[in-house]
């Protein structure tokens, strides 16, 4: 209780103050607006959209392409071109507002193609508030204990140490999804018991490994007082929902988003996925970039509403989802969607029973971008045996050697120095049926 109060009343307000915008003020606002009518929400969204376009008028990329500094109707907005990942990758500097003051981020998601972006104080506060609003639907409040099975920085140890310090101050136990060996998980049991988390958060595949190991060891997790298990970054399968819900004795909710916009859609206790329309505009388009009717799968296209330092306007995320009509039984009038495709979770296995989330490859990619190694345009890892990995990569550089060396170092840091890594340059990496590249393919025989 004391640690919860210290986090909620001391550290989190201080962090918000230093960030420049109060997360708690944003949270109070979002808790009010979720009860507004659909018409009121739509009007507020359009007003914020016009502010975003005015900010975009100062951005060289949009100004040079004749984007309007304002729109009068939704139809005017829908006439604007769709922004592709390749454009953000190739025109990063010209997509930034000259005002600056933003923090740099990187993502590849499940595309395998690195994209850089920036987030400002308003975005960060509103994104965090959106997360806590949805957690509040299940009775979880800011400052309460959180168990997170998530990725960790690959690179300098100081980055991982800084993240662990921030996690501690946020009353959060950060479990690296890049080392889920039985011995590592067993060492966590006392820490989890002391934390008594109200929220469990992370990759479904990583949480599944944790739960199955606890079950094998006869360790109970359903008496911790968990109120919500929130899964994100991968497809949440039905069997995983049942497994996690039973193991923790709590409801399981899906969270949808991407690095460029953070989490912007959250399941409520009735199982419906609500869009945080106060933070983003989400569209669902067909192959001709026209809106699809409700109930029809469409490509997800998103516009950020509170990131003036780098506003992304009608940005194609790369996923498919379905717009849903009607009002949720929970009574909230936030728009509804149903995610049909996403990031499929797999685990990498190596000798000795060690297991890693495939998100580790995204973190390796981010470490390359952070270090300035941009010679690798995309890569895909193929595992043929417990200790054998082939990295197929696409490059336009004559000398990709430094990037390859950094990539190998990052992989060995997580997978172990003993693994065999072979690099193979290719002209292109075949995409999955859903249009994504993905990072990993396991070609090991079933008995391996």
Secondary structure, DSSP 8 states (H G I E B T S, - for coil): -HHHHHIIIIIHHHHHHHHTS-HHHHHHHHHHHTTS-HHHHHHHHHHHHHHHHHHHTTBHHHHHTT--S--SSHHHHHTS--B-HHHHHHTTGGGSBTT---EEEEE-TTTTB-EEEEE-HHHHHHHHHHHHHHHHTTT--TTS-EEEEE----S-HHHHHHHHHHHHHTTEEEEETT---HHHHHHHHHHHHHH--SEEEE-HHHHHHHHHHHHHTT---TTS---EEEE-SS---HHHHHHHHHHHTSEEEEEEEETTTEEEEEE-TTS-EEE-TTTEEEEEE-TTS-B--TTSEEEEEEEESS-GGG---SEEEEEEEEEE-S--TT---S-EEEE-------EEE-GGG-EEETHHHHHHHHHHHHTT---EEEEEEEEEETTEEEEEEEE--S--HHHHHHHHHHHHHHH-TTSEEEEEE-S-----TTS---SEEE---TT-
